Amino acid sequence: MRPVFTGIPGAPAAPGVAVVVDVMRAFTVAAWAFRRGAERIVFARTLREALALKARHPDWLACQDGAPTPGFDLVNSPARLRALDLRGRTVVQKTTAGTAGALAVADAGLLLCASFAVAGATAGALRRVRAQAVTFVVTGDGGRAEEDRACAEYIAERVRTDDADAGPYLARARRSTAAARLADGVRRGWAGVDPEDVAVCLETDTFPSAMAATREDGHLVLRPWTPPSTRPPWHGGSPAAPVRAPGPIRRDDLNRPRPARPCPGSGP
């Protein structure tokens, strides 16, 4: 496999195979949403579009970066999400980097979204389809995010050998600007950031299913990926059923307010 690493601005519009990486935090959140039973994740281009989709579908849950915002049900925090019951739910996700990266290569033949949580599963999918060339989209910091680049390189190495050591890649991610930014947000009491977010984002090979995005009814939709039996997934295939999460929680727990000043801007 020949990997090509690029940021969102330099990404080709329709690569044959693309892996969009957002470790901190969009695609760690997505992986946990599926673990907690979500059926699908719909990517929105703007906050306004996310709220409009929720208005048309009141049972959908809207998720965004930064502090809790009126109209949104979830913040982009994997540590907070992992306690929720999302069985059968559709989540609308709008983030600064991850969803923007996926939408930039929405016409890829095969579009996978990844973080360390699904790195091994993503590498397995690439091996399964015998991808010859893969465009890895490093979404953070204009393509310079060290945690995303490290994860992308780890996935590429896992394609080459299943015995790849995650340690050096995780060390780079742990020292990244994004990790430092989240830690600073915790110290400053930013709403929308959990003290355990960085640790959760660095948990590796946690889930067995890659995540694939395809167009459905005019939207880019992410689901767990099930490999087709006889042909590459970009020519067809059916998504895996989500893992069902145990135990309902109270609706009030979707966003637990914290006595803190909000994170400025859109947040990590």
C-alpha positions in Angstrom: 0.0 0.0 0.0 1.2 3.5 -0.9 0.1 6.0 1.7 -0.2 9.7 0.9 -0.6 12.2 3.8 -2.3 15.5 3.3 -4.3 18.1 5.1 -7.8 19.1 4.2 -6.8 22.0 1.8 -4.6 19.6 -0.2 -6.9 16.6 -0.3 -8.1 15.4 -3.7 -11.9 15.7 -4.2 -12.4 12.1 -5.1 -9.6 9.8 -4.1 -10.0 6.1 -4.6 -9.5 5.3 -0.9 -9.4 7.9 1.8 -8.9 7.7 5.6 -9.9 10.8 7.4 -8.2 11.0 10.8 -9.4 13.1 13.8 -8.1 11.7 17.1 -9.0 14.6 19.4 -11.8 14.3 19.3 -14.4 13.8 16.5 -13.8 10.3 15.5 -13.0 9.1 19.0 -16.5 10.4 19.8 -17.9 8.7 16.7 -16.4 5.4 17.7 -17.9 5.7 21.2 -21.2 6.7 19.8 -21.4 3.4 17.9 -20.3 1.5 21.0 -23.1 3.1 22.9 -25.6 1.9 20.3 -25.9 4.8 17.8 -27.3 3.7 14.5 -25.6 6.3 12.3 -23.9 9.7 12.4 -24.9 12.4 9.9 -22.2 14.9 9.2 -23.3 18.6 9.0 -21.4 21.3 7.2 -22.5 24.1 9.6 -24.0 24.5 13.0 -27.1 25.9 11.3 -27.4 22.8 9.1 -27.1 20.6 12.2 -29.8 22.4 14.0 -32.0 22.3 10.9 -31.6 18.6 10.7 -32.5 18.2 14.3 -35.6 20.4 13.8 -36.8 18.1 11.1 -36.0 15.0 13.1 -36.7 15.8 16.8 -35.5 12.4 17.9 -32.0 12.9 16.4 -29.2 14.1 18.7 -27.0 17.1 17.7 -23.3 17.2 18.6 -20.8 20.1 18.3 -17.5 21.4 19.4 -17.0 23.7 22.3 -19.3 24.5 25.2 -22.9 23.3 25.5 -25.0 25.3 23.1 -28.8 25.7 23.1 -30.3 23.3 20.6 -27.4 20.8 20.8 -27.7 17.7 22.9 -24.1 16.6 23.0 -20.6 18.1 23.2 -17.7 16.7 21.4 -16.3 14.8 24.4 -15.7 11.0 24.2 -15.3 10.8 28.0 -18.8 12.2 28.5 -20.3 10.2 25.7 -19.2 6.8 26.8 -21.7 6.8 29.7 -24.7 7.5 27.5 -27.4 5.2 26.1 -27.6 6.0 22.4 -29.4 2.8 21.3 -31.0 3.2 17.9 -30.3 7.0 17.8 -29.1 9.1 14.9 -26.4 11.7 15.8 -25.8 14.8 13.8 -22.2 15.8 14.2 -20.5 19.1 13.3 -16.9 19.7 14.3 -14.1 22.0 13.3 -11.8 19.4 11.8 -13.1 15.8 11.5 -16.4 16.3 9.8 -14.9 19.0 7.6 -12.2 16.6 6.5 -14.8 13.9 5.7 -16.9 16.3 3.7 -13.9 17.4 1.7 -13.4 13.9 0.3 -17.0 12.9 0.3 -16.7 11.5 -3.3 -14.0 9.0 -2.4 -14.5 5.5 -3.6 -14.1 4.2 -0.1 -14.2 6.7 2.8 -13.1 5.6 6.2 -13.0 7.8 9.3 -10.5 6.9 12.0 -8.9 7.5 15.4 -6.7 5.4 17.6 -9.8 3.7 18.9 -10.5 2.0 15.5 -6.9 2.1 14.1 -6.5 -1.7 13.9 -10.0 -2.2 12.5 -9.3 0.5 9.8 -6.0 -1.2 8.9 -7.9 -4.5 8.6 -10.4 -2.9 6.3 -7.6 -1.5 4.1 -6.0 -4.9 3.9 -9.3 -6.5 3.1 -9.9 -4.3 0.1 -6.3 -4.6 -1.0 -5.9 -0.9 -1.3 -3.0 0.1 -3.4 -2.9 3.8 -2.6 -4.6 5.5 0.3 -5.0 9.2 1.0 -4.8 9.9 4.7 -6.4 13.2 5.5 -4.8 14.8 8.6 -7.6 17.1 9.7 -6.2 19.1 12.7 -4.2 22.3 12.5 -4.3 22.6 8.7 -2.8 19.2 8.2 0.0 19.6 10.8 -1.7 18.0 13.8 0.8 15.6 15.3 -1.8 13.3 16.9 -3.6 12.8 13.6 -0.4 12.3 11.6 0.8 9.8 14.2 -2.5 7.9 14.0 -2.4 7.9 10.2 1.1 6.5 10.2 0.2 3.9 12.8 -2.7 2.7 10.6 -0.4 2.6 7.6 2.1 0.5 9.5 -0.6 -1.8 10.8 -1.5 -2.5 7.1 2.1 -3.5 6.5 2.4 -5.6 9.7 -0.1 -6.5 12.3 2.7 -6.4 14.9 3.2 -2.7 14.7 4.0 -1.1 18.1 1.5 1.7 18.9 3.8 3.1 21.7 5.9 5.6 19.6 2.8 6.9 17.8 0.9 7.3 21.1 3.8 9.2 22.6 3.7 11.7 19.7 0.0 12.1 20.2 0.4 12.6 23.9 2.9 15.4 23.3 0.7 17.1 20.6 -0.6 20.6 20.7 -4.1 19.2 20.7 -3.5 17.2 23.9 -1.9 20.3 25.5 -4.9 22.4 24.4 -7.4 20.0 26.0 -5.3 19.8 29.2 -5.2 23.6 29.3 -9.0 23.7 28.8 -9.4 21.4 31.8 -7.2 23.6 34.0 -9.2 26.7 32.9 -12.5 25.0 33.5 -13.7 25.1 29.9 -17.2 23.7 29.4 -17.3 20.9 26.8 -13.9 19.5 27.8 -13.7 16.5 30.2 -10.5 15.7 32.3 -10.5 12.2 30.8 -10.8 13.2 27.1 -7.1 12.9 26.3 -6.8 9.5 27.9 -9.8 8.2 26.1 -8.5 9.5 22.8 -5.3 7.6 23.3 -7.0 4.3 24.0 -5.9 2.2 21.0 -7.6 -0.5 19.0 -10.6 -0.4 21.3 -13.3 -1.4 18.8 -13.4 -4.1 16.2 -15.2 -2.2 13.4 -13.9 0.4 11.0 -16.2 3.4 10.3 -17.2 4.1 6.7 -19.0 7.2 5.3 -21.3 7.1 2.3 -23.9 9.4 0.9 -27.5 8.8 2.0 -30.4 11.0 1.0 -28.1 13.9 0.2 -26.1 13.6 3.4 -22.7 12.1 4.3 -23.5 9.4 6.8 -21.1 7.4 8.9 -21.8 3.8 10.0 -19.8 0.8 11.3 -18.4 -1.0 8.3 -18.9 -4.6 7.4 -16.7 -5.9 4.6 -18.4 -7.3 1.5 -17.7 -10.9 0.7 -16.7 -10.7 -2.9 -15.9 -7.1 -4.0 -14.4 -3.9 -2.7 -16.7 -2.0 -0.3 -16.7 1.1 -2.5 -18.8 -0.9 -5.0 -21.2 -2.0 -2.3 -21.7 -3.7 1.0 -23.9 -3.4 4.0 -23.0 -1.7 7.3 -22.7 -3.6 10.5 -25.4 -3.4 13.1 -24.3 -1.1 16.0 -23.2 -2.7 19.3 -26.0 -2.3 21.8 -25.1 -0.5 24.9 -26.5 -1.6 28.3 -28.6 0.5 30.6 -30.6 3.6 29.9 -29.6 6.9 31.4 -31.5 10.1 32.2 -32.1 12.6 29.4 -30.7 15.2 31.7 -27.3 13.5 31.5 -26.8 14.2 27.8 -25.0 17.4 28.7 -24.1 17.7 32.4 -23.6 21.5 33.0 -20.4 22.5 34.8 -19.8 25.7 36.6 -17.2 26.9 34.2 -16.6 29.5 31.6 -17.2 28.4 28.1 -14.4 27.3 25.7 -13.7 30.2 23.3 -14.4 29.7 19.7 -15.4 26.3 18.4 -12.9 24.4 20.6 -10.6 21.5 19.9 
